[in-house]
């Protein structure tokens, strides 16, 4: 018998009446067995109870209409071992341009950076396998596969992307069954908006100097009485389009283009009215006005561009009408202060001027000439003006230098700060008709190295360098429809800017 207050012997246990070790043992064994079975089941299912977990994926499972240049993001619940992820995070089918992985958010998130867009109307599966490990070496608890589908190709044709003065936005034109429309977006592809419809078929857009809107030619009137009218389209949705005062001075407006002076105080307006016949030059109006479109004065035929300080313009003119698809233009200078026209004779003549771009610092212009060639069409052979070679002209018009000499067609030059020139060309060896790529000249001098930046069959053209020279916007049909793309030209990463996201607007 144990006395009150005396400690119980070590190892003894108080038993309740009717309870015995033999009765408790099966319950304990059952609990242990249950836990063991759960662990075994988890291991069989590919889980690790103390390993990292997948939190989310973007796009999510079952998503449809995903843009072909979507951001693909995977999030975990803890910091991951970056070296384990290339084998663990796999997208199938493999994107045409390949994938790079980039870590973020303290190594808890990984972004799949596409070096090219995905294929439209295609099911993609993102697999995150147990090869993924955290920084302590523990495997992912469970493998996961997420499937989603990209949007169908749009039946549109985008053209002529142009950067805002500060490089934060892009604008472009789209042609579809219902006509031509004007669009804009942020440089990263967000904020896509349709700004205006009813754009004149041959129009290009020009940003206002302050970046608050764009000048574009719109269709005024209807039927045979319609004509092109220049309007300022504001980025603000509640601001009405404003026709420019100079519209009343334009005769039979056709292909209208606008170029602002370096300080934004003046605009040069080019009106290509019509061509007399297949062997003749266009009749044109070339004038200069105030930035608001008032006080226009006409002075020449074909604009090259503004001089470095904006006090003069270089333009081309020719006596008489050209013959046999070959035009010899004289180089002229127009001085705004006294409205004087001066013939610049040192450089000789310029033949068949095509697209022209001004180097950002104003030291020179880069332009493409053209040649008339027979081209086979569905209706037979037609004589068509096709681009040929690239040239430079000094800002005062006194020197002209030929940059390219090859059998291909070179077009749409876009100079960058520092001297590089992006352009479109079909010069690649072994390419078929219509195979155009974006190329880059290292410098605007004869014999400079030219590098193919896109290297794909199909159309890549109309390049436009951003103001800081870090990005190139261009048009590509890689998605099955001509879309606006943006390239980080020194890394080759690309992103489609135009797309189904931009359905809002007038």
For each residue, the residues with C-beta under 8 A, 3 or more apart:
1:
2: 6 8
3: 6
4:
5:
6: 2 3
7:
8: 2 12 14
9: 12
10:
11:
12: 8 9
13:
14: 8
15: 19 20
16: 19
17:
18:
19: 15 16 23 24
20: 15 23 24
21: 24 25
22: 25
23: 19 20 26 27
24: 19 20 21 27 28
25: 21 22 28 29
26: 23 29 30
27: 23 24 30 31
28: 24 25 31 32
29: 25 26 32 33
30: 26 27 33 34
31: 27 28 34 35
32: 28 29 35 36
33: 29 30 36 37
34: 30 31 37 38
35: 31 32 38 39
36: 32 33 39 40
37: 33 34 40 41
38: 34 35 41 42
39: 35 36 42 43 49
40: 36 37 43 44
41: 37 38 44 45
42: 38 39 45 47 48 49
43: 39 40 46 47 48
44: 40 41
45: 41 42 142
46: 43 130 142 143
47: 42 43 51 141 142
48: 42 43 51 130 138 139 140 141
49: 39 42 141
50: 138
51: 47 48 130 133 134 138 139 140 141
52: 76 77 78 80 132 133 134 138 140 141
53: 76 77 140 141 142
54: 57 74 75 76 77 128 140 142 144
55: 75 76 77
56: 60 73 74 75
57: 54 60 61 72 73 74 75 126 128 144 146
58: 71 72 73
59: 63 66 70 72 146 148
60: 56 57 63 146 148
61: 57 146 147 148
62: 147 148
63: 59 60 66 148 149
64: 148 149 151
65: 149 150 151 500
66: 59 63 70 118 124 148 149 150 151
67: 70 150 151 496 499 500 501
68: 117 118 119 120 150 151 479 496 499
69: 114 117 118 189 494 495 496 497 499
70: 59 66 67 118 150
71: 58 111
72: 57 58 59 91 111 112 114 126
73: 56 57 58 109 110 111 112
74: 54 56 57 89 109 110 111 112 126 128
75: 54 55 56 57 105 108 109
76: 52 53 54 55 79 80 108 109 110 132 134 140
77: 52 53 54 55 108
78: 52 108 134 135
79: 76 106 107 108 134 135
80: 52 76 84 85 103 107 108 110 132 133 134 135
81: 84 85 132 133 134 135 137
82: 85 101 103 107
83: 86
84: 80 81 87 88 131 132 133
85: 80 81 82 88 89 101 103 110 132
86: 83 89 101
87: 84 90 129 131
88: 84 85 128 129 130 131 132 140
89: 74 85 86 101 110 112 126 127 128 132
90: 87 126 127 129
91: 72 94 95 99 112 124 125 126 127
92: 124 125 127
93: 119 122 124
94: 91 98 99
95: 91 98 99 114 115 116 117 118
96: 116 117 119 478
97: 114 115 116 117 492 494
98: 94 95 115 116
99: 91 94 95 112 113 114 115
100: 112 113 115 493
101: 82 85 86 89 110 111 112 113
102: 110 111 113
103: 80 82 85 107 109 110 111
104: 107 108 109 110 111
105: 75 108 109
106: 79
107: 79 80 82 103 104 135
108: 75 76 77 78 79 80 104 105
109: 73 74 75 76 103 104 105
110: 73 74 76 80 85 89 101 102 103 104
111: 71 72 73 74 101 102 103 104
112: 72 73 74 89 91 99 100 101 126
113: 99 100 101 102 493
114: 69 72 95 97 99 117 118 493 494 495
115: 95 97 98 99 100 492 493 494
116: 95 96 97 98 478 494
117: 68 69 95 96 97 114 478 479 485 494 495 496
118: 66 68 69 70 95 114 122 124 150
119: 68 93 96 122 150 479
120: 68 150 151 152 153 479 480
121: 149 150 151 152 153
122: 93 118 119 149 150
123: 147 148 149
124: 66 91 92 93 118 147 148 149 150
125: 91 92 145 146 147
126: 57 72 74 89 90 91 112 145 146 147 148
127: 89 90 91 92 143 144 145 146
128: 54 57 74 88 89 132 140 143 144 145 146
129: 87 88 90 132 140 143
130: 46 48 51 88 139 140 142 143
131: 84 87 88 139 140
132: 52 76 80 81 84 85 88 89 128 129 139 140
133: 51 52 80 81 84 137 138 139 140
134: 51 52 76 78 79 80 81 137 138
135: 78 79 80 81 107
136:
137: 81 133 134
138: 48 50 51 52 133 134
139: 48 51 130 131 132 133
140: 48 51 52 53 54 76 88 128 129 130 131 132 133 143
141: 47 48 49 51 52 53
142: 45 46 47 53 54 130
143: 46 127 128 129 130 140
144: 54 57 127 128
145: 125 126 127 128
146: 57 59 60 61 125 126 127 128
147: 61 62 123 124 125 126
148: 59 60 61 62 63 64 66 123 124 126
149: 63 64 65 66 121 122 123 124
150: 65 66 67 68 70 118 119 120 121 122 124
151: 64 65 66 67 68 120 121 154 499 500
152: 120 121
153: 120 121 479 480 481
154: 151 479 481 483 499 500
155: 176 177 481
156: 174 175 176 481 482 498
157: 174 175 176 481 482
158: 161 172 173 174 175 183 475 482 483 484 498
159: 172 173 174 175 462 475 482
160: 172 173 204 205 462 475
161: 158 170 171 172 462 464 473 474 475 484 497
162: 170 171 172 204 205 206 207 464 473
163: 167 169 170 187 207 464 465 466 467 473
164: 167 168 169 170 171 207 211
165: 207 209 210 211 467
166: 211 467
167: 163 164 187 466 467 468 471
168: 164 186 187 211
169: 163 164 184 185 186 187 191 211
170: 161 162 163 164 184 185 186 187 473 484 486 497
171: 161 162 164 182 183 184 195 205 207 214
172: 158 159 160 161 162 182 183 184 205 473 484 497 498
173: 158 159 160 180 181 182 183 199 203 204 205 216
174: 156 157 158 159 180 181 183 498
175: 156 157 158 159 179 180 201
176: 155 156 157 179 181
177: 155
178: 181 197
179: 175 176 197 198 199
180: 173 174 175 197 198 199 200 201 203
181: 173 174 176 178 194 195 196 197 199
182: 171 172 173 194 195 196 197 199 205 214 216 233
183: 158 171 172 173 174 192 193 194 195 498 502 505
184: 169 170 171 172 191 192 193 195 214 235
185: 169 170 189 190 191 192 193 497 498 502
186: 168 169 170 189 190 191
187: 163 167 168 169 170 466 471 486
188: 495
189: 69 185 186 192 486 495 496 497 499 501
190: 185 186
191: 169 184 185 186
192: 183 184 185 189 497 498 499 501 502
193: 183 184 185 502 504 505
194: 181 182 183 197 502 503 504 505 506
195: 171 181 182 183 184 214 233 235 505 506
196: 181 182 199 216 218 231 233 241 506
197: 178 179 180 181 182 194 506
198: 179 180 218 219
199: 173 179 180 181 182 196 203 216 217 218 219
200: 180 203 216 217 218 219 228 256
201: 175 180
202: 217 228 254 255
203: 173 180 199 200 216 217 218 228 255 256
204: 160 162 173 216 257
205: 160 162 171 172 173 182 214 215 216
206: 162 214 215 216 257 258 259 260
207: 162 163 164 165 171 211 213 214 215
208: 211 212 213 214 215 232 260
209: 165 260 263 264 291
210: 165 264
211: 164 165 166 168 169 207 208
212: 208 234 235 236
213: 207 208 232 233 234 235 239
214: 171 182 184 195 205 206 207 208 232 233
215: 205 206 207 208 230 231 232 233 244 258 267
216: 173 182 196 199 200 203 204 205 206 230 231 233
217: 199 200 202 203 228 229 230 231 253 256
218: 196 198 199 200 203 228 229 230 231 241
219: 198 199 200 226 227 228 229
220: 226 227 228 229
221: 225 226 227
222: 225 226
223: 226
224:
225: 221 222
226: 219 220 221 222 223
227: 219 220 221 252 253
228: 200 202 203 217 218 219 220 250 253 254 256
229: 217 218 219 220 243 244 247 253
230: 215 216 217 218 243 244 246 247 256 258 269 293
231: 196 215 216 217 218 241 242 243 244
232: 208 213 214 215 241 242 244
233: 182 195 196 213 214 215 216 241
234: 212 213 239 240 241 242
235: 184 195 212 213
236: 212 239
237:
238:
239: 213 234 236
240: 234
241: 196 218 231 232 233 234
242: 231 232 234
243: 229 230 231 247
244: 215 229 230 231 232 247 292 293
245: 248 292 293 294
246: 230 249 250 269 287 289 293 294 296
247: 229 230 243 244 250 253 293
248: 245
249: 246 287 296 298
250: 228 246 247 253 256 269 271 285
251: 271 273 285
252: 227 273 274
253: 217 227 228 229 247 250 256 271 273
254: 202 228 271 272 273 274
255: 202 203 270 271 272
256: 200 203 217 228 230 250 253 269 270 271 272
257: 204 206 269 270 303
258: 206 215 230 267 268 269 270
259: 206 267 268 270 303 305 306
260: 206 208 209 264 266 267 268 291
261: 264 265 266 267 268 306 310
262: 306 308 309 310 362
263: 209 310
264: 209 210 260 261 291
265: 261 290 291 310
266: 260 261 288 289 290 291 310 336
267: 215 258 259 260 261 288 289 290 291 293
268: 258 259 260 261 286 287 288 303 306 313
269: 230 246 250 256 257 258 285 286 287 288 289 296
270: 255 256 257 258 259 284 285 286 302 303
271: 250 251 253 254 255 256 284 285 286 287
272: 254 255 256 282 284
273: 251 252 253 254 282 283 284 285
274: 252 254 282 283
275: 278 280 281 282 283
276: 280 281 283 321
277: 280
278: 275 325 383
279: 321 322 323 324 325
280: 275 276 277 321 322 323
281: 275 276 301 318 321 322 327
282: 272 273 274 275
283: 273 274 275 276
284: 270 271 272 273 301 302
285: 250 251 269 270 271 273 298
286: 268 269 270 271 298 299 300 301 302 303 315
287: 246 249 268 269 271 296 297 298 299
288: 266 267 268 269 296 297 299 313 334 336
289: 246 266 267 269 293 294 295 296 297
290: 265 266 267 293 294 295
291: 209 260 264 265 266 267
292: 244 245
293: 230 244 245 246 247 267 289 290 296
294: 245 246 289 290
295: 289 290
296: 246 249 269 287 288 289 293
297: 287 288 289 339
298: 249 285 286 287
299: 286 287 288 315 334 339 341
300: 286 303 315 316 317 332 334 341
301: 281 284 286 315 316 317 318 329
302: 270 284 286 315 316 317 329 353
303: 257 259 268 270 286 300 313 314 315 316 356
304: 313 314 315 316 331 353 356 365 367 393 397
305: 259 313 314 356 357 358 365
306: 259 261 262 268 310 312 313 314 358 362
307: 310 311 312 313 314 333 362 395 396
308: 262 361 362 363 395
309: 262 362
310: 261 262 263 265 266 306 307 336
311: 307 335 336 337
312: 306 307 333 334 335 336
313: 268 288 303 304 305 306 307 333 334 336
314: 303 304 305 306 307 331 332 333 334 344 365 393 395 396 397
315: 286 299 300 301 302 303 304 332 333 334
316: 300 301 302 303 304 329 330 331 332 350 353
317: 300 301 302 329 330 332
318: 281 301 322 327 328 329 330
319: 330
320:
321: 276 279 280 281
322: 279 280 281 318 325 326 327 328
323: 279 280 326
324: 279
325: 278 279 322 371 372 383 385
326: 322 323 351 352 372
327: 281 318 322 351 352
328: 318 322 349 350 351
329: 301 302 316 317 318 349 350 351 353
330: 316 317 318 319 343 344 345 349
331: 304 314 316 343 344 345 347 349 350 393 397 400
332: 300 314 315 316 317 341 342 343 344 397
333: 307 312 313 314 315 341 342 344 396 397
334: 288 299 300 312 313 314 315 339 340 341 342
335: 311 312 338 339 340 342
336: 266 288 310 311 312 313 339
337: 311
338: 335
339: 297 299 334 335 336
340: 334 335
341: 299 300 332 333 334
342: 332 333 334 335
343: 330 331 332
344: 314 330 331 332 333 347 396 397 398
345: 330 331 348
346: 398 399
347: 331 344 350 393 397 398 399 400
348: 345 400
349: 328 329 330 331
350: 316 328 329 331 347 353 369 391 393 400
351: 326 327 328 329 369
352: 326 327 369 370 371 385 388
353: 302 304 316 329 350 356 367 369
354: 367 368 369 370 385 387 411
355: 367 368 387 411 412 413
356: 303 304 305 353 365 366 367 368 413
357: 305 365 366 367 413 414 415
358: 305 306 362 365 415
359: 362 363 364 365 366 415 419 444
360: 415 416 417 467
361: 308 417
362: 262 306 307 308 309 358 359 395
363: 308 359 394 395
364: 359 392 393 394 395 415 444
365: 304 305 314 356 357 358 359 392 393 395
366: 356 357 359 390 391 392 403 413 414 415 421 444
367: 304 353 354 355 356 357 390 391 392 393 413
368: 354 355 356 387 388 389 390 391 410 411 412 413 423
369: 350 351 352 353 354 387 388 389 391
370: 352 354 385 386 387 388
371: 325 352 385 386 388
372: 325 326 383 384 385 386
373: 383 384 386
374: 381 382 383 384
375: 381 382 383 384 386
376: 380 381 382
377: 380 381 382
378:
379: 382
380: 376 377
381: 374 375 376 377
382: 374 375 376 377 379
383: 278 325 372 373 374 375
384: 372 373 374 375
385: 325 352 354 370 371 372
386: 370 371 372 373 375 409
387: 354 355 368 369 370 409 410 411 412
388: 352 368 369 370 371 409 410
389: 368 369 402 403 404 405 406 410
390: 366 367 368 402 403 404 410 413 421 423 441
391: 350 366 367 368 369 400 401 402 403
392: 364 365 366 367 400 401 403 444
393: 304 314 331 347 350 364 365 367 397 399 400 401
394: 363 364 397 398 399 400
395: 307 308 314 362 363 364 365
396: 307 314 333 344
397: 304 314 331 332 333 344 347 393 394
398: 344 346 347 394
399: 346 347 393 394
400: 331 347 348 350 391 392 393 394
401: 391 392 393 445 446
402: 389 390 391 405 446
403: 366 389 390 391 392 421 441 444 445 446 448
404: 389 390 410 450
405: 389 402
406: 389 410 427
407: 427
408: 425 426 427 428
409: 386 387 388 425 426 427
410: 368 387 388 389 390 404 406 413 423 424 425 427 439
411: 354 355 368 387 423 424 425 461
412: 355 368 387 423 424 461 462 463
413: 355 356 357 366 367 368 390 410 421 422 423
414: 357 366 421 422 423 463 464 465 472
415: 357 358 359 360 364 366 419 420 421 444 465
416: 360 419 420 421 422 465 469
417: 360 361 467 468 469
418: 469
419: 359 415 416 442 443 444
420: 415 416 440 441 442 443 465 469
421: 366 390 403 413 414 415 416 440 441 443 444
422: 413 414 416 438 439 440 441 453 463 464 465 472 474 489
423: 368 390 410 411 412 413 414 438 439 440 441 463
424: 410 411 412 436 437 438 439 460 461 462 463 474
425: 408 409 410 411 428 436 437 439 450
426: 408 409 431 433 434 435 436 437
427: 406 407 408 409 410 439 450
428: 408 425 431 435 437 452 455
429:
430:
431: 426 428 435 457
432: 435 457
433: 426
434: 426 458 459
435: 426 428 431 432 457 458 459
436: 424 425 426 458 459 460 461
437: 424 425 426 428 452 453 454 455 456 460
438: 422 423 424 452 453 454 460 461 463 472 474 487
439: 410 422 423 424 425 427 450 451 452 453
440: 420 421 422 423 450 451 453 489
441: 390 403 420 421 422 423 444 448 449 450
442: 419 420 448 449 450 451
443: 419 420 421 448
444: 359 364 366 392 403 415 419 421 441 448
445: 401 403 448
446: 401 402 403
447:
448: 403 441 442 443 444 445
449: 441 442
450: 404 425 427 439 440 441 442
451: 439 440 442
452: 428 437 438 439 455
453: 422 437 438 439 440 472 487 489 492
454: 437 438 460 474 476 487
455: 428 437 452
456: 437 460 478
457: 431 432 435
458: 434 435 436 476 477 478
459: 434 435 436 475 476 477 482
460: 424 436 437 438 454 456 474 475 476 477 478
461: 411 412 424 436 438 474 475
462: 159 160 161 412 424 474 475
463: 412 414 422 423 424 438 472 473 474
464: 161 162 163 414 422 472 473 474
465: 163 414 415 416 420 422 469 471 472
466: 163 167 187 469 470 471 472 473
467: 163 165 166 167 360 417
468: 167 417 471
469: 416 417 418 420 465 466
470: 466 488 489
471: 167 187 465 466 468 486 487 488 489
472: 414 422 438 453 463 464 465 466 486 487 489
473: 161 162 163 170 172 463 464 466 484 485 486 487 497
474: 161 422 424 438 454 460 461 462 463 464 484 485 487
475: 158 159 160 161 459 460 461 462 482 483 484 485
476: 454 458 459 460 479 482 483 485
477: 458 459 460 480 481 482 483
478: 96 116 117 456 458 460 483 485
479: 68 117 119 120 153 154 476 483 496
480: 120 153 477
481: 153 154 155 156 157 477
482: 156 157 158 159 459 475 476 477
483: 154 158 475 476 477 478 479 496 497 498 499
484: 158 161 170 172 473 474 475 496 497 498
485: 117 473 474 475 476 478 494 495 496 497
486: 170 187 189 471 472 473 494 495 497
487: 438 453 454 471 472 473 474 492 493 494
488: 470 471 491 492 493 494
489: 422 440 453 470 471 472 492
490:
491: 488
492: 97 115 453 487 488 489
493: 100 113 114 115 487 488
494: 69 97 114 115 116 117 485 486 487 488
495: 69 114 117 188 189 485 486
496: 67 68 69 117 189 479 483 484 485 499
497: 69 161 170 172 185 189 192 473 483 484 485 486
498: 156 158 172 174 183 185 192 483 484 502
499: 67 68 69 151 154 189 192 483 496 502
500: 65 67 151 154 503
501: 67 189 192
502: 183 185 192 193 194 498 499 505
503: 194 500
504: 193 194
505: 183 193 194 195 502
506: 194 195 196 197
